[in-house]
Structure formats: C-alpha cells, structure tokens
C-alpha cells in the first residue's frame, strides 16, 4: 500500500458522497427548479466545490493512472464557483449536476474497485 493510498481512499469516499448528494438533490427536478430554489442552487454549488477540492487532494499517481477523468476541468469548475461566484453559468451548473456528476460517480466507483475499495 503506497503512502497516498489511504488518503486517496478517503478522498474517493468524499467524492462518492458529494456526487451522490448532487444526484439526490436534482433527482426528478428540472433546470427551471434551479432558478426557483436558491437552496438547491447553493447546495449543488457547495457539493460541486467539494468535488473540485477533493480532486485536488488526490495524489498525482491516482490522477495520472486514471487520465480518462477530466481532473483539471473538475478542479477548474470548483475555482470558477468559488472565485467567480457572481457569474456562475446556471445552465453549465445544471449540465454538470445532471450529466457530468453521474458520469464522475461511475468513474470514481471504478477507481475504488481498482484500488480494492469496493
């Protein structure tokens, strides 16, 4: 077991939790619901920021071994949400929440399996 594997295992768990929350929050809702429900918007933004921060914490070895995952884009989304909070593209946030996050959850599950976590 490498020194990073324990930290990566915990971080992958954080990714699963945050992705699952976004999926739960948006299940059965529409893009228009994001405009009407500021709590939903805030919750999705927060969890996506957590996802981006968790990605930054993964070891370079894990990120490199799974280069099919757009790690840099995920971290960049976090940066845009935090530093550009006043100009968040809500359509992009919805697409991320409903399309990209479920795909990421599937990829993280495969990485966990590869690390023997599941």
Beta strands, then each sheet from edge to edge (+ up, - down):
end
